[in-house]
Amino acid sequence: MTLFDTNARERIAAAITEIERHTDAEVVTVTTAAADDYRWIGLLWAALIALVLPGVVVFFPAFVDTRTLILVQWAVFVGLGLIFRHPRIAPRLVPRGVRHVRAAALARSQFLAQNLHRTAAATGVLVFVAEAERYVEILVDHGIAERVDDTAWQDITQAFVARVRAGETEAGFLECIQACGTQLAEAVPATRARNELPNRLVVLE
């Protein structure tokens, strides 16, 4: 996961503070290394490969007896299970659709957890990133959804995803915040000074 040191978090918070001077929207940023630990998928793949192994070695009966085969199966299962549970490998073993469903579910739970649904004018905005899934989503409350079409966020999220893929998540956050600020200042311009929600970057462990 991208290392967000104190300076990086301060830059992101400052960017949010700046755009909120020009809009009534309340922007919250949330990032996580992965939406799921996917340990189950690593064990599943290890088990499948270990079970398929006898079908492969059956072509070499002269070299592998039953006892050796069982030992090899266990070694393969344990070895691959340990390898496949690595946080950089496990998500790659999961179909993209499943990864995105998990990330989308976490994004929606964070929208509620960060109280973005409780702003005075229903102007909450969540910028959510799951790095392992290379998933970015911008969720908005109905006070903004009524004024900004969902397609307005597509180019912003796609540009952010490209940054995540390049390992430049902080730069992606800053660019995304600026781009969102442009949309929000036009759709829900500032009517009074307020700051209902913290501007800090929320990093999920």
C-alpha positions in Angstrom: 0.0 0.0 0.0 1.1 3.5 -0.7 2.8 5.0 2.4 0.9 8.1 3.4 3.3 9.9 5.7 2.4 13.0 7.7 3.3 15.4 4.9 1.2 13.4 2.4 -1.8 13.4 4.6 -1.5 17.1 5.3 -1.3 17.8 1.5 -4.5 15.9 1.0 -6.3 17.6 3.9 -5.1 21.0 2.6 -6.5 20.2 -0.9 -9.9 19.3 0.6 -9.9 22.4 2.8 -9.2 24.5 -0.3 -12.0 23.2 -2.5 -14.5 23.3 0.4 -14.0 27.1 0.5 -15.8 27.2 -2.8 -18.6 24.6 -2.3 -21.1 23.5 0.2 -20.1 19.9 -0.4 -18.4 17.9 2.4 -15.6 15.8 0.9 -14.1 12.8 2.7 -11.3 10.6 1.4 -10.8 7.0 2.3 -8.2 4.5 1.2 -7.4 0.9 2.0 -4.7 -1.5 0.9 -7.4 -4.1 0.0 -11.1 -4.4 0.4 -10.7 -8.0 1.6 -7.7 -10.2 2.7 -8.7 -12.9 0.2 -7.1 -15.6 2.3 -9.9 -18.0 1.3 -9.0 -17.7 -2.4 -5.4 -18.6 -1.8 -6.4 -21.8 0.0 -8.9 -22.6 -2.7 -6.4 -22.4 -5.5 -3.8 -24.3 -3.5 -6.3 -27.1 -2.8 -7.4 -27.3 -6.4 -3.8 -27.6 -7.7 -3.0 -30.2 -5.0 -6.1 -32.2 -6.0 -5.2 -32.0 -9.7 -1.7 -33.2 -9.1 -2.5 -37.0 -9.1 -4.0 -36.6 -12.5 -0.7 -35.2 -13.7 1.7 -37.7 -12.1 -0.5 -40.7 -13.1 1.5 -40.5 -16.4 4.7 -41.3 -14.4 3.7 -44.3 -12.3 7.1 -45.7 -12.3 8.5 -42.7 -10.4 5.8 -41.9 -7.9 4.3 -44.3 -5.4 1.1 -43.6 -3.4 2.9 -42.5 -0.2 5.2 -40.1 -2.1 2.2 -38.7 -4.0 0.3 -37.9 -0.7 3.4 -36.2 0.7 3.8 -34.2 -2.5 0.1 -33.2 -2.4 0.4 -31.9 1.1 3.7 -30.1 0.4 2.1 -28.4 -2.7 -1.0 -27.4 -0.7 0.9 -26.0 2.2 3.6 -24.3 0.0 1.1 -22.7 -2.4 -1.2 -21.8 0.4 1.5 -19.7 2.0 2.5 -18.1 -1.3 -1.0 -17.4 -2.4 -1.9 -15.6 0.8 0.6 -12.9 0.1 -1.3 -9.5 -0.1 0.2 -8.7 -3.5 -0.7 -12.1 -4.9 -4.1 -13.1 -3.4 -6.1 -10.4 -5.1 -4.7 -11.4 -8.4 -6.3 -14.8 -8.0 -9.8 -13.4 -7.7 -11.9 -12.5 -10.7 -12.0 -8.8 -11.4 -15.8 -8.7 -11.0 -15.6 -10.2 -7.5 -12.8 -7.8 -6.4 -14.8 -4.8 -7.6 -18.0 -6.1 -5.8 -16.0 -6.3 -2.5 -14.5 -2.9 -3.0 -17.9 -1.3 -3.9 -19.5 -2.8 -0.8 -16.7 -1.4 1.4 -17.1 2.0 -0.3 -20.8 2.1 0.5 -20.2 1.0 4.1 -17.6 3.8 4.5 -20.1 6.3 3.1 -22.3 5.5 6.1 -19.4 5.0 8.6 -18.0 8.5 7.8 -21.5 10.1 8.3 -21.6 11.4 4.8 -25.3 10.7 4.7 -25.9 13.1 7.6 -24.7 16.4 6.2 -27.2 19.3 6.6 -27.9 19.7 2.9 -27.2 16.1 1.8 -24.0 17.2 0.1 -21.6 14.4 1.2 -18.9 13.2 -1.2 -16.8 10.1 -0.7 -13.6 9.6 -2.7 -12.8 5.9 -2.1 -9.7 3.9 -3.2 -8.9 0.2 -2.8 -5.4 -0.2 -4.0 -5.1 -4.0 -4.4 -8.3 -4.0 -6.5 -7.2 -0.8 -8.4 -10.7 0.4 -7.6 -11.7 4.0 -7.3 -15.2 5.3 -6.7 -16.8 8.7 -6.0 -20.1 8.4 -4.1 -22.3 11.4 -3.5 -25.4 12.1 -1.5 -28.7 13.0 -3.2 -28.1 16.8 -2.7 -25.3 16.5 -5.2 -26.7 13.7 -7.3 -29.6 15.9 -8.2 -27.3 18.5 -9.7 -24.4 16.5 -11.1 -24.9 13.5 -13.5 -23.0 10.4 -12.6 -21.1 10.5 -15.9 -19.3 13.6 -14.7 -17.3 11.5 -12.3 -16.3 8.8 -14.8 -13.3 10.6 -16.3 -12.1 11.6 -12.9 -12.2 8.1 -11.5 -10.5 6.7 -14.7 -7.7 9.1 -14.3 -7.3 8.2 -10.7 -7.3 4.4 -11.5 -4.4 5.1 -13.9 -2.5 6.8 -11.0 -3.1 3.9 -8.7 -1.9 1.4 -11.3 1.3 3.5 -11.6 1.8 3.5 -7.8 1.0 7.2 -7.6 -2.0 7.1 -5.3 -1.2 10.4 -3.5 -0.9 12.3 -6.8 -4.2 10.6 -7.8 -5.9 11.9 -4.7 -4.7 15.4 -5.2 -5.8 15.5 -8.9 -9.1 13.9 -8.1 -9.8 16.4 -5.3 -9.1 19.3 -7.6 -11.2 17.9 -10.4 -14.1 17.2 -7.9 -13.7 20.7 -6.6 -14.3 22.2 -10.1 -17.5 20.2 -10.5 -18.8 20.9 -7.0 -18.1 24.6 -7.0 -20.3 24.9 -10.1 -23.0 22.5 -8.9 -23.2 23.4 -5.2 -21.3 26.7 -4.7 -20.5 27.8 -1.2 -23.3 29.7 0.6 -21.7 29.9 4.0 -18.6 28.8 5.9 -18.9 25.4 7.4 -17.0 22.2 7.9 -19.2 19.4 9.1 -16.8 16.5 8.6 -13.0 16.1 9.1 -10.8 16.8 6.0 -8.2 14.2 6.9 -7.4 11.2 4.8 -9.0 8.1 6.4 -6.6 5.0 6.0 -8.3 1.7 6.8 -6.0 -0.9 8.4 
